[in-house]
Amino acid sequence: MIRPVRPLFRAITMSALCLVLAAALSACGRKGGLDPPPAAVAQPGTEAAPAVDAEGRPIAPRGPSHRLPIDWLLE
């Protein structure tokens, strides 16, 4: 004979599942405003125009090169 699932056990199981799901989804994204575009960041004391491409869009400055352990796959 199959024993019916106890209502208290089912409620505890569902509560634990909802808690795990809520904890997993709470880490999605980051709180805060959008970062300004590279051309909007002005250096104090410099009034030079930002570099632009052929279509007039600002070109982001080249960042530092960071090597990753899996870079050998891409080379």
C-alpha positions in Angstrom: 0.0 0.0 0.0 1.3 3.5 -0.9 1.5 5.9 1.9 0.1 9.4 1.1 2.4 12.3 1.3 1.9 14.2 4.5 0.7 17.8 4.0 3.3 19.2 6.4 6.1 17.4 4.6 4.8 18.7 1.2 4.6 22.3 2.6 8.1 22.2 4.0 9.5 20.8 0.7 7.7 23.4 -1.4 8.9 26.2 1.0 12.5 25.0 0.7 12.2 24.8 -3.1 10.8 28.3 -3.3 13.6 29.6 -0.9 16.3 28.0 -3.1 14.7 29.5 -6.3 14.4 32.9 -4.8 18.0 32.9 -3.6 19.2 31.8 -7.0 17.3 34.5 -8.8 18.2 37.3 -6.3 21.8 37.3 -7.6 20.8 38.1 -11.2 22.0 41.5 -12.4 23.4 44.4 -10.4 21.8 47.3 -8.8 22.7 50.7 -10.0 22.5 53.1 -12.9 24.0 52.6 -16.3 27.7 53.4 -16.9 28.3 56.5 -19.0 29.7 55.9 -22.5 33.5 56.3 -23.0 33.2 59.7 -24.7 31.2 61.1 -21.8 34.0 60.6 -19.3 35.9 63.9 -19.4 39.4 64.1 -17.9 40.0 67.2 -15.8 42.2 69.7 -17.5 41.9 68.2 -21.0 39.5 69.7 -23.5 40.4 67.5 -26.5 37.6 66.0 -28.6 37.2 62.3 -28.2 38.4 60.1 -31.1 35.6 59.2 -33.5 35.3 56.6 -36.3 34.2 57.3 -39.9 30.5 57.4 -39.0 31.1 59.9 -36.1 30.7 57.4 -33.3 33.2 57.7 -30.3 35.9 55.1 -30.1 36.5 53.6 -26.7 40.0 53.7 -25.4 41.9 50.4 -25.5 41.9 48.8 -22.1 44.6 46.7 -20.5 45.2 43.2 -21.9 44.5 40.5 -19.4 45.6 36.9 -20.2 43.3 34.1 -19.2 44.3 30.5 -18.8 42.1 29.4 -21.7 43.5 31.9 -24.2 45.5 29.1 -25.9 42.2 27.9 -27.2 41.6 31.1 -29.1 45.1 31.5 -30.6 
